[in-house]
Amino acid sequence: MRQARLPMGELEASIMEVLWNRGGWSTPGEIHDVIAARRPLAYTTVMTILVRLWRKGRLERQRDGRAFAYRPVQSREQHAATRMGEMLHGVADRPAALSHFLQSLAPEDRVQLRRLLKGRDSD
């Protein structure tokens, strides 16, 4: 029985998760070993996704013997913040979007956001 193929976005996200969890530089073989332990995936697919992420500017790479080693340009948290900003940028009614976002936050996240905003006011 053939396993369903994951959409490209899910493959990219899986590879980014491996890189963030490992920290530092990782080779395609190391990344493949982690992902292949969870689900069958060809080494060449991992290579293709790494090159695609590098071309998108989400990874940097350096020579490691005959191959390249890769690492994320941004931390997981920086990436999440970038994505939130991109989503907000595309909305016509930003105050409404922010209001809905705040309503969706858990109470402890709202408290943390208030602390962060209060700290910014004193800058």
Sequence and secondary structure as in RCSB ss.txt:
>XXXX:A:sequence
MRQARLPMGELEASIMEVLWNRGGWSTPGEIHDVIAARRPLAYTTVMTILVRLWRKGRLERQRDGRAFAYRPVQS
REQHAATRMGEMLHGVADRPAALSHFLQSLAPEDRVQLRRLLKGRDSD
>XXXX:A:secstr
       HHHHHHHHHHHHHHH S B HHHHHHHHHTTS   HHHHHHHHHHHHHTTSEEEEEETTEEEEEESS 
HHHHHHHHHHHHHHT S HHHHHHHHHHHS HHHHHHHHHHHHHHHT 
